[in-house]
Every structure is written in structure tokens, then in C-alpha cells.
Amino acid sequence: MPKLKTHRGAAKRFKKSASGRFKFRQSHRNHILTKKSTKRKRQLRSPAYISPVDSDAVKQMLPYG
């Protein structure tokens, strides 16, 4: 069986957690942070997990992830 290629775009965006779910960095945290409230920025810091519906697609893109 040949080796499978990892989707490099997905590899940069998703990381597998210890429980097997995929976590990702939330958007809206790069620039123009002065107008965003402290609460909003703080909540964007916490890791977000992809929904179970999308996990099969990410699993296929990251065969060794």
C-alpha cells in the first residue's frame, strides 16, 4: 500500500487532541483588536474543536495526524 499524502493546509490548521478530537485556532484574533471587547478576545483564546460532522473529513486529510 502506498503512503498517503497529508493535506498541508489542514496540517497547519488542525491539531489532534489527546481525546482524538481536532482543535483549531479561532478567527478574528489577528488585527483590529482595539475595538473588540476584552471578553470577546479572552473567549477567542480558548481552543475550539471541530464538530463531529466534520471530523471524518479532517481525519481523511490528516491520515497520520
PDB file of N, H, CA, C and O in Angstrom:
ATOM      1  N   MET A   1       0.836  -1.191   0.000  1.00  0.00           N
ATOM      2  CA  MET A   1       0.000   0.000   0.000  1.00  0.00           C
ATOM      3  C   MET A   1       0.883   1.257   0.000  1.00  0.00           C
ATOM      4  O   MET A   1       1.799   1.363   0.815  1.00  0.00           O
ATOM      5  N   PRO A   2       0.616   2.211  -0.906  1.00  0.00           N
ATOM      6  CA  PRO A   2       1.458   3.409  -0.935  1.00  0.00           C
ATOM      7  C   PRO A   2       1.194   4.329   0.258  1.00  0.00           C
ATOM      8  O   PRO A   2       0.159   4.253   0.920  1.00  0.00           O
ATOM      9  N   LYS A   3       2.159   5.185   0.498  1.00  0.00           N
ATOM     10  H   LYS A   3       3.000   5.247  -0.040  1.00  0.00           H
ATOM     11  CA  LYS A   3       1.985   6.164   1.571  1.00  0.00           C
ATOM     12  C   LYS A   3       0.889   7.146   1.189  1.00  0.00           C
ATOM     13  O   LYS A   3       0.667   7.409   0.008  1.00  0.00           O
ATOM     14  N   LEU A   4       0.204   7.688   2.193  1.00  0.00           N
ATOM     15  H   LEU A   4       0.384   7.474   3.153  1.00  0.00           H
ATOM     16  CA  LEU A   4      -0.831   8.683   1.951  1.00  0.00           C
ATOM     17  C   LEU A   4      -0.252  10.070   2.151  1.00  0.00           C
ATOM     18  O   LEU A   4       0.580  10.282   3.032  1.00  0.00           O
ATOM     19  N   LYS A   5      -0.693  11.009   1.336  1.00  0.00           N
ATOM     20  H   LYS A   5      -1.370  10.836   0.620  1.00  0.00           H
ATOM     21  CA  LYS A   5      -0.207  12.377   1.474  1.00  0.00           C
ATOM     22  C   LYS A   5      -1.070  13.132   2.466  1.00  0.00           C
ATOM     23  O   LYS A   5      -2.294  12.999   2.473  1.00  0.00           O
ATOM     24  N   THR A   6      -0.425  13.916   3.295  1.00  0.00           N
ATOM     25  H   THR A   6       0.569  14.024   3.289  1.00  0.00           H
ATOM     26  CA  THR A   6      -1.119  14.779   4.246  1.00  0.00           C
ATOM     27  C   THR A   6      -1.497  16.074   3.545  1.00  0.00           C
ATOM     28  O   THR A   6      -0.692  16.630   2.798  1.00  0.00           O
ATOM     29  N   HIS A   7      -2.693  16.552   3.774  1.00  0.00           N
ATOM     30  H   HIS A   7      -3.347  16.100   4.381  1.00  0.00           H
ATOM     31  CA  HIS A   7      -3.131  17.845   3.245  1.00  0.00           C
ATOM     32  C   HIS A   7      -2.426  18.920   4.064  1.00  0.00           C
ATOM     33  O   HIS A   7      -2.746  19.121   5.236  1.00  0.00           O
ATOM     34  N   ARG A   8      -1.465  19.611   3.451  1.00  0.00           N
ATOM     35  H   ARG A   8      -1.205  19.447   2.500  1.00  0.00           H
ATOM     36  CA  ARG A   8      -0.618  20.528   4.200  1.00  0.00           C
ATOM     37  C   ARG A   8      -1.390  21.722   4.753  1.00  0.00           C
ATOM     38  O   ARG A   8      -1.046  22.242   5.814  1.00  0.00           O
ATOM     39  N   GLY A   9      -2.425  22.159   4.047  1.00  0.00           N
ATOM     40  H   GLY A   9      -2.705  21.736   3.185  1.00  0.00           H
ATOM     41  CA  GLY A   9      -3.244  23.257   4.555  1.00  0.00           C
ATOM     42  C   GLY A   9      -3.976  22.868   5.824  1.00  0.00           C
ATOM     43  O   GLY A   9      -4.092  23.667   6.752  1.00  0.00           O
ATOM     44  N   ALA A  10      -4.471  21.635   5.864  1.00  0.00           N
ATOM     45  H   ALA A  10      -4.377  20.986   5.109  1.00  0.00           H
ATOM     46  CA  ALA A  10      -5.166  21.142   7.053  1.00  0.00           C
ATOM     47  C   ALA A  10      -4.185  20.902   8.189  1.00  0.00           C
ATOM     48  O   ALA A  10      -4.521  21.115   9.354  1.00  0.00           O
ATOM     49  N   ALA A  11      -2.970  20.460   7.861  1.00  0.00           N
ATOM     50  H   ALA A  11      -2.697  20.287   6.915  1.00  0.00           H
ATOM     51  CA  ALA A  11      -1.967  20.180   8.891  1.00  0.00           C
ATOM     52  C   ALA A  11      -1.572  21.449   9.638  1.00  0.00           C
ATOM     53  O   ALA A  11      -1.244  21.401  10.823  1.00  0.00           O
ATOM     54  N   LYS A  12      -1.605  22.578   8.946  1.00  0.00           N
ATOM     55  H   LYS A  12      -1.872  22.618   7.983  1.00  0.00           H
ATOM     56  CA  LYS A  12      -1.262  23.845   9.585  1.00  0.00           C
ATOM     57  C   LYS A  12      -2.398  24.387  10.435  1.00  0.00           C
ATOM     58  O   LYS A  12      -2.170  25.237  11.296  1.00  0.00           O
ATOM     59  N   ARG A  13      -3.617  23.913  10.214  1.00  0.00           N
ATOM     60  H   ARG A  13      -3.803  23.223   9.515  1.00  0.00           H
ATOM     61  CA  ARG A  13      -4.780  24.476  10.892  1.00  0.00           C
ATOM     62  C   ARG A  13      -5.341  23.614  12.016  1.00  0.00           C
ATOM     63  O   ARG A  13      -5.927  24.140  12.962  1.00  0.00           O
ATOM     64  N   PHE A  14      -5.171  22.302  11.927  1.00  0.00           N
ATOM     65  H   PHE A  14      -4.695  21.875  11.158  1.00  0.00           H
ATOM     66  CA  PHE A  14      -5.779  21.398  12.902  1.00  0.00           C
ATOM     67  C   PHE A  14      -4.723  20.593  13.638  1.00  0.00           C
ATOM     68  O   PHE A  14      -3.695  20.223  13.071  1.00  0.00           O
ATOM     69  N   LYS A  15      -4.989  20.330  14.897  1.00  0.00           N
ATOM     70  H   LYS A  15      -5.825  20.631  15.357  1.00  0.00           H
ATOM     71  CA  LYS A  15      -4.101  19.501  15.713  1.00  0.00           C
ATOM     72  C   LYS A  15      -4.964  18.528  16.487  1.00  0.00           C
ATOM     73  O   LYS A  15      -6.018  18.897  17.007  1.00  0.00           O
ATOM     74  N   LYS A  16      -4.522  17.295  16.563  1.00  0.00           N
ATOM     75  H   LYS A  16      -3.667  16.996  16.141  1.00  0.00           H
ATOM     76  CA  LYS A  16      -5.306  16.277  17.251  1.00  0.00           C
ATOM     77  C   LYS A  16      -5.103  16.394  18.752  1.00  0.00           C
ATOM     78  O   LYS A  16      -3.973  16.515  19.226  1.00  0.00           O
ATOM     79  N   SER A  17      -6.202  16.359  19.501  1.00  0.00           N
ATOM     80  H   SER A  17      -7.120  16.261  19.116  1.00  0.00           H
ATOM     81  CA  SER A  17      -6.118  16.424  20.961  1.00  0.00           C
ATOM     82  C   SER A  17      -5.914  15.018  21.517  1.00  0.00           C
ATOM     83  O   SER A  17      -5.963  14.034  20.778  1.00  0.00           O
ATOM     84  N   ALA A  18      -5.690  14.936  22.812  1.00  0.00           N
ATOM     85  H   ALA A  18      -5.651  15.735  23.411  1.00  0.00           H
ATOM     86  CA  ALA A  18      -5.437  13.637  23.439  1.00  0.00           C
ATOM     87  C   ALA A  18      -6.662  12.724  23.352  1.00  0.00           C
ATOM     88  O   ALA A  18      -6.534  11.501  23.314  1.00  0.00           O
ATOM     89  N   SER A  19      -7.850  13.336  23.321  1.00  0.00           N
ATOM     90  H   SER A  19      -7.953  14.330  23.352  1.00  0.00           H
ATOM     91  CA  SER A  19      -9.076  12.539  23.254  1.00  0.00           C
ATOM     92  C   SER A  19      -9.418  12.111  21.830  1.00  0.00           C
ATOM     93  O   SER A  19     -10.364  11.352  21.622  1.00  0.00           O
ATOM     94  N   GLY A  20      -8.648  12.598  20.838  1.00  0.00           N
ATOM     95  H   GLY A  20      -7.880  13.215  21.007  1.00  0.00           H
ATOM     96  CA  GLY A  20      -8.890  12.203  19.455  1.00  0.00           C
ATOM     97  C   GLY A  20      -9.670  13.223  18.653  1.00  0.00           C
ATOM     98  O   GLY A  20      -9.849  13.053  17.447  1.00  0.00           O
ATOM     99  N   ARG A  21     -10.141  14.287  19.303  1.00  0.00           N
ATOM    100  H   ARG A  21      -9.995  14.425  20.282  1.00  0.00           H
ATOM    101  CA  ARG A  21     -10.846  15.332  18.575  1.00  0.00           C
ATOM    102  C   ARG A  21      -9.822  16.289  17.967  1.00  0.00           C
ATOM    103  O   ARG A  21      -8.653  16.287  18.351  1.00  0.00           O
ATOM    104  N   PHE A  22     -10.280  17.112  17.006  1.00  0.00           N
ATOM    105  H   PHE A  22     -11.230  17.114  16.694  1.00  0.00           H
ATOM    106  CA  PHE A  22      -9.378  18.055  16.358  1.00  0.00           C
ATOM    107  C   PHE A  22      -9.671  19.460  16.864  1.00  0.00           C
ATOM    108  O   PHE A  22     -10.818  19.908  16.880  1.00  0.00           O
ATOM    109  N   LYS A  23      -8.608  20.146  17.277  1.00  0.00           N
ATOM    110  H   LYS A  23      -7.676  19.783  17.264  1.00  0.00           H
ATOM    111  CA  LYS A  23      -8.782  21.522  17.735  1.00  0.00           C
ATOM    112  C   LYS A  23      -8.177  22.466  16.709  1.00  0.00           C
ATOM    113  O   LYS A  23      -7.300  22.082  15.935  1.00  0.00           O
ATOM    114  N   PHE A  24      -8.654  23.703  16.712  1.00  0.00           N
ATOM    115  H   PHE A  24      -9.366  24.015  17.341  1.00  0.00           H
ATOM    116  CA  PHE A  24      -8.183  24.690  15.763  1.00  0.00           C
ATOM    117  C   PHE A  24      -8.167  26.064  16.422  1.00  0.00           C
ATOM    118  O   PHE A  24      -8.792  26.276  17.460  1.00  0.00           O
ATOM    119  N   ARG A  25      -7.455  26.976  15.815  1.00  0.00           N
ATOM    120  H   ARG A  25      -6.947  26.804  14.971  1.00  0.00           H
ATOM    121  CA  ARG A  25      -7.361  28.343  16.314  1.00  0.00           C
ATOM    122  C   ARG A  25      -8.519  29.152  15.747  1.00  0.00           C
ATOM    123  O   ARG A  25      -8.803  29.085  14.552  1.00  0.00           O
ATOM    124  N   GLN A  26      -9.180  29.910  16.601  1.00  0.00           N
ATOM    125  H   GLN A  26      -8.949  29.964  17.573  1.00  0.00           H
ATOM    126  CA  GLN A  26     -10.338  30.669  16.161  1.00  0.00           C
ATOM    127  C   GLN A  26      -9.931  31.916  15.391  1.00  0.00           C
ATOM    128  O   GLN A  26      -8.838  32.450  15.581  1.00  0.00           O
ATOM    129  N   SER A  27     -10.817  32.370  14.527  1.00  0.00           N
ATOM    130  H   SER A  27     -11.705  31.936  14.373  1.00  0.00           H
ATOM    131  CA  SER A  27     -10.549  33.547  13.711  1.00  0.00           C
ATOM    132  C   SER A  27     -10.854  34.826  14.497  1.00  0.00           C
ATOM    133  O   SER A  27     -11.292  34.766  15.646  1.00  0.00           O
ATOM    134  N   HIS A  28     -10.624  35.963  13.877  1.00  0.00           N
ATOM    135  H   HIS A  28     -10.268  36.012  12.943  1.00  0.00           H
ATOM    136  CA  HIS A  28     -10.882  37.304  14.442  1.00  0.00           C
ATOM    137  C   HIS A  28      -9.943  37.634  15.596  1.00  0.00           C
ATOM    138  O   HIS A  28     -10.326  38.380  16.497  1.00  0.00           O
ATOM    139  N   ARG A  29      -8.738  37.105  15.593  1.00  0.00           N
ATOM    140  H   ARG A  29      -8.427  36.499  14.860  1.00  0.00           H
ATOM    141  CA  ARG A  29      -7.814  37.367  16.691  1.00  0.00           C
ATOM    142  C   ARG A  29      -6.478  37.904  16.175  1.00  0.00           C
ATOM    143  O   ARG A  29      -5.484  37.900  16.902  1.00  0.00           O
ATOM    144  N   ASN A  30      -6.452  38.370  14.908  1.00  0.00           N
ATOM    145  H   ASN A  30      -7.259  38.373  14.318  1.00  0.00           H
ATOM    146  CA  ASN A  30      -5.187  38.803  14.312  1.00  0.00           C
ATOM    147  C   ASN A  30      -4.930  40.298  14.419  1.00  0.00           C
ATOM    148  O   ASN A  30      -3.869  40.710  14.889  1.00  0.00           O
ATOM    149  N   HIS A  31      -5.868  41.102  13.998  1.00  0.00           N
ATOM    150  H   HIS A  31      -6.730  40.768  13.616  1.00  0.00           H
ATOM    151  CA  HIS A  31      -5.627  42.548  13.981  1.00  0.00           C
ATOM    152  C   HIS A  31      -6.939  43.266  14.266  1.00  0.00           C
ATOM    153  O   HIS A  31      -7.991  42.637  14.385  1.00  0.00           O
ATOM    154  N   ILE A  32      -6.865  44.583  14.374  1.00  0.00           N
ATOM    155  H   ILE A  32      -6.010  45.094  14.277  1.00  0.00           H
ATOM    156  CA  ILE A  32      -8.007  45.432  14.764  1.00  0.00           C
ATOM    157  C   ILE A  32      -8.572  44.933  16.098  1.00  0.00           C
ATOM    158  O   ILE A  32      -9.774  44.700  16.228  1.00  0.00           O
ATOM    159  N   LEU A  33      -7.696  44.774  17.073  1.00  0.00           N
ATOM    160  H   LEU A  33      -6.720  44.962  16.968  1.00  0.00           H
ATOM    161  CA  LEU A  33      -8.100  44.235  18.362  1.00  0.00           C
ATOM    162  C   LEU A  33      -8.574  45.315  19.328  1.00  0.00           C
ATOM    163  O   LEU A  33      -9.136  45.000  20.377  1.00  0.00           O
ATOM    164  N   THR A  34      -8.355  46.588  18.988  1.00  0.00           N
ATOM    165  H   THR A  34      -7.898  46.844  18.136  1.00  0.00           H
ATOM    166  CA  THR A  34      -8.709  47.659  19.925  1.00  0.00           C
ATOM    167  C   THR A  34     -10.220  47.810  20.061  1.00  0.00           C
ATOM    168  O   THR A  34     -10.718  48.130  21.140  1.00  0.00           O
ATOM    169  N   LYS A  35     -10.938  47.585  18.988  1.00  0.00           N
ATOM    170  H   LYS A  35     -10.533  47.325  18.111  1.00  0.00           H
ATOM    171  CA  LYS A  35     -12.396  47.763  19.056  1.00  0.00           C
ATOM    172  C   LYS A  35     -13.127  46.541  19.595  1.00  0.00           C
ATOM    173  O   LYS A  35     -14.323  46.603  19.884  1.00  0.00           O
ATOM    174  N   LYS A  36     -12.407  45.433  19.730  1.00  0.00           N
ATOM    175  H   LYS A  36     -11.436  45.383  19.496  1.00  0.00           H
ATOM    176  CA  LYS A  36     -13.040  44.224  20.259  1.00  0.00           C
ATOM    177  C   LYS A  36     -12.936  44.232  21.773  1.00  0.00           C
ATOM    178  O   LYS A  36     -11.923  44.646  22.338  1.00  0.00           O
ATOM    179  N   SER A  37     -13.985  43.774  22.416  1.00  0.00           N
ATOM    180  H   SER A  37     -14.808  43.439  21.957  1.00  0.00           H
ATOM    181  CA  SER A  37     -14.020  43.811  23.878  1.00  0.00           C
ATOM    182  C   SER A  37     -13.053  42.792  24.470  1.00  0.00           C
ATOM    183  O   SER A  37     -12.680  41.815  23.821  1.00  0.00           O
ATOM    184  N   THR A  38     -12.659  43.039  25.708  1.00  0.00           N
ATOM    185  H   THR A  38     -12.963  43.832  26.236  1.00  0.00           H
ATOM    186  CA  THR A  38     -11.742  42.128  26.398  1.00  0.00           C
ATOM    187  C   THR A  38     -12.352  40.742  26.530  1.00  0.00           C
ATOM    188  O   THR A  38     -11.661  39.734  26.380  1.00  0.00           O
ATOM    189  N   LYS A  39     -13.646  40.696  26.810  1.00  0.00           N
ATOM    190  H   LYS A  39     -14.207  41.515  26.932  1.00  0.00           H
ATOM    191  CA  LYS A  39     -14.341  39.418  26.960  1.00  0.00           C
ATOM    192  C   LYS A  39     -14.288  38.613  25.663  1.00  0.00           C
ATOM    193  O   LYS A  39     -14.047  37.406  25.668  1.00  0.00           O
ATOM    194  N   ARG A  40     -14.520  39.314  24.555  1.00  0.00           N
ATOM    195  H   ARG A  40     -14.715  40.294  24.551  1.00  0.00           H
ATOM    196  CA  ARG A  40     -14.521  38.645  23.251  1.00  0.00           C
ATOM    197  C   ARG A  40     -13.137  38.090  22.917  1.00  0.00           C
ATOM    198  O   ARG A  40     -13.014  36.963  22.438  1.00  0.00           O
ATOM    199  N   LYS A  41     -12.089  38.892  23.175  1.00  0.00           N
ATOM    200  H   LYS A  41     -12.189  39.808  23.564  1.00  0.00           H
ATOM    201  CA  LYS A  41     -10.726  38.440  22.897  1.00  0.00           C
ATOM    202  C   LYS A  41     -10.321  37.284  23.805  1.00  0.00           C
ATOM    203  O   LYS A  41      -9.628  36.362  23.375  1.00  0.00           O
ATOM    204  N   ARG A  42     -10.753  37.335  25.051  1.00  0.00           N
ATOM    205  H   ARG A  42     -11.316  38.084  25.401  1.00  0.00           H
ATOM    206  CA  ARG A  42     -10.424  36.276  26.002  1.00  0.00           C
ATOM    207  C   ARG A  42     -11.082  34.958  25.592  1.00  0.00           C
ATOM    208  O   ARG A  42     -10.467  33.895  25.682  1.00  0.00           O
ATOM    209  N   GLN A  43     -12.332  35.036  25.144  1.00  0.00           N
ATOM    210  H   GLN A  43     -12.831  35.900  25.071  1.00  0.00           H
ATOM    211  CA  GLN A  43     -13.042  33.826  24.743  1.00  0.00           C
ATOM    212  C   GLN A  43     -12.483  33.238  23.441  1.00  0.00           C
ATOM    213  O   GLN A  43     -12.587  32.034  23.206  1.00  0.00           O
ATOM    214  N   LEU A  44     -11.895  34.084  22.605  1.00  0.00           N
ATOM    215  H   LEU A  44     -11.811  35.062  22.796  1.00  0.00           H
ATOM    216  CA  LEU A  44     -11.295  33.595  21.372  1.00  0.00           C
ATOM    217  C   LEU A  44      -9.957  32.893  21.625  1.00  0.00           C
ATOM    218  O   LEU A  44      -9.454  32.177  20.759  1.00  0.00           O
ATOM    219  N   ARG A  45      -9.383  33.102  22.815  1.00  0.00           N
ATOM    220  H   ARG A  45      -9.791  33.683  23.519  1.00  0.00           H
ATOM    221  CA  ARG A  45      -8.118  32.448  23.158  1.00  0.00           C
ATOM    222  C   ARG A  45      -8.279  30.945  23.364  1.00  0.00           C
ATOM    223  O   ARG A  45      -7.384  30.169  23.030  1.00  0.00           O
ATOM    224  N   SER A  46      -9.412  30.540  23.909  1.00  0.00           N
ATOM    225  H   SER A  46     -10.139  31.171  24.180  1.00  0.00           H
ATOM    226  CA  SER A  46      -9.597  29.132  24.250  1.00  0.00           C
ATOM    227  C   SER A  46      -9.667  28.293  22.978  1.00  0.00           C
ATOM    228  O   SER A  46     -10.212  28.750  21.973  1.00  0.00           O
ATOM    229  N   PRO A  47      -9.124  27.072  23.001  1.00  0.00           N
ATOM    230  CA  PRO A  47      -9.141  26.251  21.795  1.00  0.00           C
ATOM    231  C   PRO A  47     -10.553  25.817  21.436  1.00  0.00           C
ATOM    232  O   PRO A  47     -11.360  25.488  22.305  1.00  0.00           O
ATOM    233  N   ALA A  48     -10.831  25.824  20.153  1.00  0.00           N
ATOM    234  H   ALA A  48     -10.176  26.091  19.447  1.00  0.00           H
ATOM    235  CA  ALA A  48     -12.142  25.391  19.671  1.00  0.00           C
ATOM    236  C   ALA A  48     -11.979  24.024  19.022  1.00  0.00           C
ATOM    237  O   ALA A  48     -10.915  23.701  18.494  1.00  0.00           O
ATOM    238  N   TYR A  49     -13.016  23.242  19.064  1.00  0.00           N
ATOM    239  H   TYR A  49     -13.880  23.505  19.493  1.00  0.00           H
ATOM    240  CA  TYR A  49     -12.982  21.900  18.494  1.00  0.00           C
ATOM    241  C   TYR A  49     -13.936  21.831  17.319  1.00  0.00           C
ATOM    242  O   TYR A  49     -15.006  22.439  17.342  1.00  0.00           O
ATOM    243  N   ILE A  50     -13.548  21.088  16.289  1.00  0.00           N
ATOM    244  H   ILE A  50     -12.679  20.594  16.271  1.00  0.00           H
ATOM    245  CA  ILE A  50     -14.426  20.967  15.134  1.00  0.00           C
ATOM    246  C   ILE A  50     -15.603  20.072  15.504  1.00  0.00           C
ATOM    247  O   ILE A  50     -15.515  19.246  16.412  1.00  0.00           O
ATOM    248  N   SER A  51     -16.697  20.252  14.789  1.00  0.00           N
ATOM    249  H   SER A  51     -16.769  20.924  14.051  1.00  0.00           H
ATOM    250  CA  SER A  51     -17.895  19.482  15.088  1.00  0.00           C
ATOM    251  C   SER A  51     -17.702  18.037  14.648  1.00  0.00           C
ATOM    252  O   SER A  51     -16.930  17.761  13.730  1.00  0.00           O
ATOM    253  N   PRO A  52     -18.400  17.121  15.299  1.00  0.00           N
ATOM    254  CA  PRO A  52     -18.272  15.703  14.919  1.00  0.00           C
ATOM    255  C   PRO A  52     -18.637  15.426  13.467  1.00  0.00           C
ATOM    256  O   PRO A  52     -18.157  14.454  12.883  1.00  0.00           O
ATOM    257  N   VAL A  53     -19.480  16.269  12.880  1.00  0.00           N
ATOM    258  H   VAL A  53     -19.870  17.058  13.354  1.00  0.00           H
ATOM    259  CA  VAL A  53     -19.880  16.094  11.480  1.00  0.00           C
ATOM    260  C   VAL A  53     -18.679  16.249  10.553  1.00  0.00           C
ATOM    261  O   VAL A  53     -18.570  15.536   9.555  1.00  0.00           O
ATOM    262  N   ASP A  54     -17.769  17.185  10.877  1.00  0.00           N
ATOM    263  H   ASP A  54     -17.857  17.764  11.687  1.00  0.00           H
ATOM    264  CA  ASP A  54     -16.627  17.467  10.020  1.00  0.00           C
ATOM    265  C   ASP A  54     -15.396  16.634  10.350  1.00  0.00           C
ATOM    266  O   ASP A  54     -14.402  16.697   9.627  1.00  0.00           O
ATOM    267  N   SER A  55     -15.442  15.857  11.423  1.00  0.00           N
ATOM    268  H   SER A  55     -16.250  15.806  12.010  1.00  0.00           H
ATOM    269  CA  SER A  55     -14.241  15.153  11.866  1.00  0.00           C
ATOM    270  C   SER A  55     -13.781  14.100  10.859  1.00  0.00           C
ATOM    271  O   SER A  55     -12.580  13.868  10.724  1.00  0.00           O
ATOM    272  N   ASP A  56     -14.709  13.460  10.152  1.00  0.00           N
ATOM    273  H   ASP A  56     -15.685  13.648  10.262  1.00  0.00           H
ATOM    274  CA  ASP A  56     -14.319  12.449   9.166  1.00  0.00           C
ATOM    275  C   ASP A  56     -13.533  13.075   8.019  1.00  0.00           C
ATOM    276  O   ASP A  56     -12.576  12.481   7.521  1.00  0.00           O
ATOM    277  N   ALA A  57     -13.935  14.274   7.599  1.00  0.00           N
ATOM    278  H   ALA A  57     -14.712  14.756   8.003  1.00  0.00           H
ATOM    279  CA  ALA A  57     -13.235  14.950   6.508  1.00  0.00           C
ATOM    280  C   ALA A  57     -11.825  15.338   6.927  1.00  0.00           C
ATOM    281  O   ALA A  57     -10.881  15.189   6.151  1.00  0.00           O
ATOM    282  N   VAL A  58     -11.677  15.833   8.149  1.00  0.00           N
ATOM    283  H   VAL A  58     -12.444  15.953   8.780  1.00  0.00           H
ATOM    284  CA  VAL A  58     -10.351  16.226   8.635  1.00  0.00           C
ATOM    285  C   VAL A  58      -9.487  14.989   8.855  1.00  0.00           C
ATOM    286  O   VAL A  58      -8.283  15.019   8.603  1.00  0.00           O
ATOM    287  N   LYS A  59     -10.094  13.908   9.322  1.00  0.00           N
ATOM    288  H   LYS A  59     -11.072  13.883   9.527  1.00  0.00           H
ATOM    289  CA  LYS A  59      -9.356  12.658   9.537  1.00  0.00           C
ATOM    290  C   LYS A  59      -8.780  12.134   8.221  1.00  0.00           C
ATOM    291  O   LYS A  59      -7.683  11.577   8.196  1.00  0.00           O
ATOM    292  N   GLN A  60      -9.517  12.315   7.141  1.00  0.00           N
ATOM    293  H   GLN A  60     -10.409  12.768   7.161  1.00  0.00           H
ATOM    294  CA  GLN A  60      -9.054  11.875   5.834  1.00  0.00           C
ATOM    295  C   GLN A  60      -7.912  12.754   5.329  1.00  0.00           C
ATOM    296  O   GLN A  60      -7.005  12.275   4.649  1.00  0.00           O
ATOM    297  N   MET A  61      -7.962  14.049   5.667  1.00  0.00           N
ATOM    298  H   MET A  61      -8.699  14.439   6.219  1.00  0.00           H
ATOM    299  CA  MET A  61      -6.903  14.955   5.229  1.00  0.00           C
ATOM    300  C   MET A  61      -5.616  14.781   6.039  1.00  0.00           C
ATOM    301  O   MET A  61      -4.521  15.074   5.557  1.00  0.00           O
ATOM    302  N   LEU A  62      -5.766  14.297   7.287  1.00  0.00           N
ATOM    303  H   LEU A  62      -6.655  14.060   7.679  1.00  0.00           H
ATOM    304  CA  LEU A  62      -4.611  14.094   8.155  1.00  0.00           C
ATOM    305  C   LEU A  62      -4.485  12.609   8.526  1.00  0.00           C
ATOM    306  O   LEU A  62      -4.802  12.236   9.655  1.00  0.00           O
ATOM    307  N   PRO A  63      -4.037  11.771   7.611  1.00  0.00           N
ATOM    308  CA  PRO A  63      -4.016  10.339   7.893  1.00  0.00           C
ATOM    309  C   PRO A  63      -3.058   9.949   9.017  1.00  0.00           C
ATOM    310  O   PRO A  63      -3.265   8.937   9.686  1.00  0.00           O
ATOM    311  N   TYR A  64      -2.011  10.747   9.225  1.00  0.00           N
ATOM    312  H   TYR A  64      -1.843  11.569   8.681  1.00  0.00           H
ATOM    313  CA  TYR A  64      -1.043  10.428  10.275  1.00  0.00           C
ATOM    314  C   TYR A  64      -1.110  11.419  11.425  1.00  0.00           C
ATOM    315  O   TYR A  64      -0.213  11.452  12.267  1.00  0.00           O
ATOM    316  N   GLY A  65      -2.180  12.239  11.471  1.00  0.00           N
ATOM    317  H   GLY A  65      -2.909  12.213  10.787  1.00  0.00           H
ATOM    318  CA  GLY A  65      -2.279  13.320  12.439  1.00  0.00           C
ATOM    319  C   GLY A  65      -2.728  12.962  13.771  1.00  0.00           C
ATOM    320  O   GLY A  65      -2.835  13.828  14.640  1.00  0.00           O
TER     321      GLY A  65
END
